[in-house]
Amino acid sequence: MATSSRTLVITTGSGIGASVAKKLRDRGDAVIETDLSLDLADAHAVSRALRSLVGSGTVDRVVLAAIDPSAFRAAPITSLSEEDWDQAAEYPMRAAFVVLQQVHTVIADGGRVVLILPTVATTGVADLVPLCSAVEAIRVMAKAVARRWGARSITVNTIEVELGAFMLGDDVEGDAGGVGVPVVPVLGQPALPPGSAVDDVLGLIDMLAMPAAAAITGTLLVADRGTVMQP
């Protein structure tokens, strides 16, 4: 792992990614966060931004939790235009693709990449077909990247949380970019007592950064306290 011990956090400025970045900073970690105005689907802009933020060095951890708020707008699939689909489904996929491409140039050998996503693709949500499609595509993309980047001892893993936790993080009274939290079917009550989703995710990020976790890559970890027990 790199001796710089720096974490690059890529978010839309709200939700669980922003909450994780704040908690990392509050405990004294060196955190680099991308500008909220950055178009994550623009390869040239992302390349310039990451190189400007990281400088000539590298980072040893990357946390990606960035889905455009337009993807959270609930609507029947029959009502969607091609433009709606492109913004809510294709754009998040392109952004993840571009970010992972550019992260490859700034992460140290032996580094850790963690993608945070909502669990919507696991349960299926009738009025969030674009978001479910994007989440599943990004998860599979992460697995393929993990296989390729293993040659540099870089691990790539995905952590999924409930949609409300993903959209709001610690800001439980926030508006997630002006979009209300859609209703998601509940498969059952959580097996574990309530707790902070942000702390749960941060604990998993720390666990994956440990030398003892160097053999874990391409996996999906679900931090929802036992609501969706995905095999």
C-alpha positions as CSV (number, residue, x, y, z in Angstrom):
1,M,0.0,0.0,0.0
2,A,1.1,3.6,-0.7
3,T,2.7,5.4,2.2
4,S,0.7,8.6,1.4
5,S,-2.4,7.1,3.0
6,R,-4.7,9.3,1.0
7,T,-8.3,8.5,0.2
8,L,-10.0,9.9,-3.0
9,V,-13.7,10.2,-2.5
10,I,-15.9,10.8,-5.6
11,T,-19.5,11.8,-4.9
12,T,-22.2,14.1,-6.0
13,G,-21.8,16.1,-2.8
14,S,-24.7,14.5,-0.9
15,G,-25.8,11.2,0.4
16,I,-23.7,8.4,1.8
17,G,-20.5,9.3,-0.1
18,A,-20.4,12.8,1.3
19,S,-21.2,11.5,4.8
20,V,-18.3,8.9,4.5
21,A,-15.9,11.7,3.3
22,K,-16.9,13.9,6.3
23,K,-16.3,11.1,8.8
24,L,-13.0,10.2,7.3
25,R,-11.9,13.9,7.6
26,D,-13.3,14.2,11.1
27,R,-11.2,11.3,12.3
28,G,-8.0,12.8,10.7
29,D,-7.7,10.9,7.5
30,A,-6.2,12.6,4.4
31,V,-9.2,12.9,2.1
32,I,-9.3,14.3,-1.4
33,E,-12.8,15.0,-2.8
34,T,-13.8,15.9,-6.3
35,D,-15.5,19.1,-7.1
36,L,-19.3,18.9,-7.3
37,S,-19.4,20.6,-10.7
38,L,-17.3,17.9,-12.3
39,D,-19.0,16.0,-15.1
40,L,-18.0,12.5,-14.2
41,A,-18.9,11.2,-17.7
42,D,-16.4,13.6,-19.3
43,A,-13.1,11.7,-19.6
44,H,-10.9,14.7,-20.2
45,A,-12.4,16.7,-17.4
46,V,-12.1,13.8,-14.9
47,S,-8.5,13.1,-16.0
48,R,-7.5,16.8,-15.4
49,A,-9.4,17.0,-12.1
50,L,-7.8,13.8,-10.7
51,R,-4.4,14.7,-11.7
52,S,-4.8,18.2,-10.3
53,L,-6.1,16.8,-7.0
54,V,-3.6,14.0,-6.6
55,G,-0.6,15.7,-8.1
56,S,2.4,13.6,-9.0
57,G,1.7,11.1,-6.3
58,T,-0.9,8.4,-5.9
59,V,-3.8,7.5,-3.5
60,D,-4.2,4.2,-1.7
61,R,-8.0,4.2,-1.5
62,V,-10.8,5.3,-3.8
63,V,-14.4,5.5,-2.7
64,L,-16.9,6.0,-5.5
65,A,-20.5,6.8,-4.5
66,A,-21.9,9.0,-7.3
67,I,-25.2,8.5,-9.0
68,D,-26.9,11.6,-10.6
69,P,-30.1,12.5,-8.6
70,S,-32.2,12.2,-11.8
71,A,-31.8,8.4,-11.5
72,F,-33.9,8.4,-8.3
73,R,-37.0,9.9,-9.9
74,A,-39.7,7.2,-9.8
75,A,-41.7,6.7,-13.0
76,P,-43.3,3.7,-14.9
77,I,-41.0,2.4,-17.7
78,T,-43.8,3.0,-20.2
79,S,-43.6,6.8,-19.5
80,L,-39.9,7.2,-20.1
81,S,-38.5,8.9,-23.1
82,E,-35.1,7.9,-24.6
83,E,-33.7,11.1,-23.1
84,D,-35.1,10.1,-19.7
85,W,-33.5,6.6,-20.0
86,D,-30.2,8.1,-21.1
87,Q,-30.0,10.4,-18.1
88,A,-31.2,8.0,-15.5
89,A,-29.5,4.8,-16.7
90,E,-26.9,5.4,-19.3
91,Y,-25.3,8.4,-17.7
92,P,-24.5,6.7,-14.3
93,M,-23.0,3.8,-16.3
94,R,-20.9,6.1,-18.4
95,A,-19.7,8.0,-15.3
96,A,-18.7,4.9,-13.5
97,F,-16.8,3.7,-16.6
98,V,-15.0,7.0,-17.1
99,V,-14.1,7.3,-13.4
100,L,-12.7,3.8,-13.2
101,Q,-10.6,4.4,-16.3
102,Q,-9.1,7.5,-14.8
103,V,-8.7,6.1,-11.3
104,H,-6.4,3.5,-12.7
105,T,-3.8,6.2,-13.4
106,V,-3.8,7.7,-9.8
107,I,-4.2,4.6,-7.5
108,A,-1.1,3.0,-6.1
109,D,-0.3,-0.7,-6.6
110,G,-2.0,-2.6,-3.8
111,G,-4.7,0.1,-3.5
112,R,-8.3,-0.4,-2.6
113,V,-11.3,0.7,-4.7
114,V,-14.8,0.6,-3.1
115,L,-18.0,1.4,-5.0
116,I,-21.1,2.2,-2.9
117,L,-24.4,1.5,-4.5
118,P,-28.1,1.1,-3.4
119,T,-29.6,-2.3,-3.1
120,V,-32.4,-1.6,-5.6
121,A,-31.3,-4.1,-8.2
122,T,-31.4,-6.9,-5.6
123,T,-35.1,-6.3,-4.7
124,G,-36.3,-4.8,-8.0
125,V,-38.3,-1.6,-7.9
126,A,-41.0,-1.3,-10.6
127,D,-40.7,2.5,-11.0
128,L,-36.9,2.6,-10.9
129,V,-36.0,0.5,-13.9
130,P,-33.3,2.8,-15.1
131,L,-31.6,3.0,-11.7
132,C,-31.9,-0.8,-11.1
133,S,-30.3,-1.3,-14.6
134,A,-27.5,1.1,-13.9
135,V,-26.7,-0.3,-10.5
136,E,-26.5,-3.9,-11.8
137,A,-24.3,-2.8,-14.7
138,I,-21.9,-0.9,-12.5
139,R,-21.7,-3.9,-10.1
140,V,-20.8,-6.2,-13.0
141,M,-18.3,-3.6,-14.3
142,A,-16.6,-3.5,-10.9
143,K,-16.2,-7.3,-11.0
144,A,-14.6,-7.2,-14.4
145,V,-12.3,-4.4,-13.3
146,A,-11.3,-6.3,-10.2
147,R,-10.2,-9.3,-12.4
148,R,-8.0,-7.0,-14.6
149,W,-6.5,-4.9,-11.8
150,G,-5.6,-7.9,-9.7
151,A,-2.3,-8.0,-11.6
152,R,-1.4,-4.8,-9.7
153,S,-2.7,-6.2,-6.4
154,I,-5.5,-3.6,-6.5
155,T,-8.8,-4.8,-5.0
156,V,-12.2,-3.6,-6.3
157,N,-15.3,-4.3,-4.2
158,T,-18.9,-3.1,-4.0
159,I,-20.9,-2.2,-0.8
160,E,-24.6,-1.8,-1.1
161,V,-27.0,-0.1,1.3
162,E,-30.7,0.6,1.3
163,L,-31.8,3.4,-1.1
164,G,-32.7,5.9,1.6
165,A,-29.3,5.5,3.3
166,F,-27.6,5.9,-0.1
167,M,-29.5,9.0,-1.0
168,L,-29.3,10.7,2.4
169,G,-26.4,9.3,4.3
170,D,-26.2,11.0,7.7
171,D,-28.5,13.8,6.5
172,V,-31.7,12.0,7.3
173,E,-33.7,15.2,6.8
174,G,-32.1,16.1,3.5
175,D,-33.7,16.2,0.1
176,A,-31.1,14.3,-1.9
177,G,-30.8,16.9,-4.6
178,G,-34.5,17.8,-4.6
179,V,-35.7,14.2,-5.2
180,G,-37.7,12.4,-2.6
181,V,-36.8,8.9,-1.5
182,P,-38.8,6.5,-3.7
183,V,-40.8,3.7,-2.0
184,V,-38.9,0.4,-2.1
185,P,-40.5,-3.0,-1.4
186,V,-39.5,-4.3,2.0
187,L,-38.7,-8.0,2.0
188,G,-38.6,-8.2,5.8
189,Q,-37.5,-6.5,8.9
190,P,-33.8,-6.1,9.5
191,A,-32.3,-9.0,11.4
192,L,-30.0,-6.7,13.4
193,P,-31.0,-3.7,15.6
194,P,-31.0,-0.2,13.9
195,G,-27.7,1.6,13.4
196,S,-25.8,4.1,11.3
197,A,-25.5,3.0,7.7
198,V,-22.6,5.4,7.3
199,D,-20.7,3.9,10.2
200,D,-21.5,0.4,8.8
201,V,-20.1,1.3,5.4
202,L,-17.1,3.0,6.9
203,G,-16.3,-0.1,8.9
204,L,-16.4,-2.2,5.8
205,I,-14.2,0.3,3.9
206,D,-11.6,0.1,6.8
207,M,-11.9,-3.7,6.8
208,L,-11.2,-3.9,3.1
209,A,-8.1,-1.7,3.5
210,M,-6.5,-4.1,6.0
211,P,-3.6,-6.2,4.7
212,A,-5.6,-9.2,5.9
213,A,-8.3,-8.4,3.3
214,A,-5.9,-8.3,0.4
215,A,-7.5,-11.5,-1.0
216,I,-11.0,-10.1,-1.1
217,T,-11.8,-8.6,-4.6
218,G,-14.8,-8.5,-7.0
219,T,-17.2,-9.1,-4.1
220,L,-20.5,-7.6,-3.1
221,L,-21.0,-6.7,0.6
222,V,-24.5,-5.7,1.7
223,A,-24.6,-3.3,4.7
224,D,-28.3,-3.2,5.4
225,R,-28.3,-5.0,8.8
226,G,-29.8,-8.2,7.3
227,T,-32.8,-6.8,5.4
228,V,-31.8,-8.2,2.0
229,M,-29.9,-11.4,2.6
230,Q,-28.4,-11.8,-0.8
231,P,-26.5,-15.0,-1.3
